[in-house]
């Protein structure tokens, strides 16, 4: 390996100053062609003055300046090895030296090192003539020492491996003279040493051999046939021995390059001249064609300045007698701006975090143009209004860096167009689009759809019922956009919020934990927090007000008259009451709200259907017509109270009304029954018995009366003292006029009756005067008192007057 690997290191004395690039150094190495992949070219650790760890940490990479990568760099060992087999002849042709240029790119800090690898030639090609046979027609009178140039053998190898010598098979007429060109190539000429004699030998066959300088040497052969012609003593003569012309590259086909002309002083067929190429390479033969009759040289192939800058050709003029002369044509190719700049991406960072600071390197690329002069100088630009900017570095390298903050929620990706333009007369442009994705960071908290939520829930709900849902949106992506929901601690009616409501942490659905009662909880407020899954997590909160919607689940409740299962209360109505007389008022309430608590009253059943009516809105029981003596003494009414719910609920109240004669006189002397009843109740036999009994018990009766009066007076004084201390009630015949209705559902009306009962048979009918219900208050100024004489029955049975006052307030 040491025999074939000759490493030469040349450190450039120039200092390459740029914004981010350190001093640039050039290293020159060599490697023989045709080496297999993996062949070691050099180890650059010593030349770069770094160790293997630093080389790997700085992300070293080898970038070829040509379109194909022929070498590769191991970033761990620093070995530069052959990537693909190299053929120097196909790569460089006959150009010397054959050098492949690459660059080693080191980051942090950015450094560029030029690597030049010279491809050494090996003797892998044999010399080869353009034709296997060459025919010369030489007149017999040709003088000795006349030279005949021979076609040059082509050997793709260079240097000592190229053609070094020509040899000729032994003969008596010709010898071979080998000469060298200025470029080091060799050509042979056939020199006539002995005159020809067509009659002795009309044709001579020779073997021409071309030998290269390789070890071992390789040889190529061709046959030379010499036809001896009849005498022709004049050679064609060119006007110029050398023709120099300039030709623009990319010239169209059949473009005339130059016209060579030769003349011959002979006559007839010996003066007819034909033109042909002599000692012309394959590249020139592919690019040019020669008119054999008039000597016009024209374009027949592609003329590319980047492939070959000049062509040198020999043209032979041969007359009809076989004599030839030669001239040289040199064609210089002028460069044209026919190559657009080439953009080569070295590295790109994608995706790019949206929180990347300014001057973050996004991409590194180079711009090259193979044209020469101004056509090879380039400028690079990119689009405006982008958060990126181009920064030129050394050796036509550019960095694409950030100049503004990025926001993935506004722009999630960028297609950045890089435009490279040369400075030729007709400027050429090339573009390259870089696709850069912006990766997400957690910079957006969840946002609820509403700043405040109001929800409704019907009372008596099923536990676990879905109330509604909340939704929060996070503009981030992936894990940063995953939102979970939770309830913040709070209280509802001195109980924790979590005992009333729960939330699904993933969907945001709200569920009722328990069945709610509107009469206990009309509404409550909770706070929901939405938290994303970023790091660190971000959150937001939203208040939620839950209104409990009332249902008609409570029947009306009778406040008055009290329905407590005991004997119903009795209301007194004088028989002289007129139409519209206010008897009493049914008072009821409903615990529901709104229309569910709107109550209506209806008389369902009555002893006398046409005697009383009930106010539908206020529950007042009034007379529908005047009370007559024919009406029954006892009146029973059933009043239904309904609410306005759907479906409606109802309850009923039972009223007992007694029709009393002379109820409004201060002292009622007697209570007369209807005549029909009196006649029926009087019995003539009973009168006699009563007279006898009166005489027998008169003494006992007097004692009893005295004792009763004493006890009664004591109780009356105590009773009056107790009620006078609690409330002052109006007493007298005008009390009804002083009563007032304070509104529906109240008990502010007062009725004051003074009743004096004499002896008779109605003692049993007045037992209703005993207190049957307690005294209660509906409004602050409303009082209900009932006074009853416990001894009324005794007074009635004894037939004596009493001045007990019975006061009834409703």
Secondary structure, DSSP 8 states (H G I E B T S, - for coil): -TTT---B----------SSB---EEEEEEEETT--TT-EEEE-HHHHT--HHHHHHTT-EEEESSSS--EEE-TTT-EEEESS---HHHHHTT-SS-EEEEEEEETTTBEEEEEEEEEE--S----B-S-SEEEEEEETT--TT-EEE----B-S--GGGSEEEEEE---SSEEEEEEE-TTS-EEEEEEE-S---TTT-SEEEEEEEEEE--SS--EEEEEEEEEEES------EES-SEEEEEEETT--TT-EEEE--EE--S-GGGG--EEEEES--HHHHHHEEE-TTT-EEEE-S---TTT-SEEEEEEEEE-TTS-EEEEEEEEEEE--S----EEEEEEE--SEETT--TT-EEEEEEEE--S-GGGG-EEEEE-SSSSEEEEE-STTEEEEEE-S---TTT-SEEEEEEEEEE-SSS--EEEEEEEEEEE--S----EES-SEEEEEEETT--TT-EEEE--EE-SS-GGGG-EEEEE---EETTEEGGGTEEE-TTT-EEEESS---TTT-SEEEEEEEEEESSSS--EEEEEEEEEEE--S----EEEES--SSS---EEEEETT--TT-EEEE-EEE-SS-GGGG--EEEEEEESSTTTEEE-TTT-EEEESS---TTS-SEEEEEEEEE-SSSS--EEEEEEEEEEETTTTSSS-------HHHHHHH--HHHHHHHHHHHHHHHHHHHHHHHHHHHHHHHHHHHHHHHHHHH-----STTHHHH----STT-----EE------SSS-TGGGGGGS--S----SSTT----B---TTHHHHHHHT-------EE--
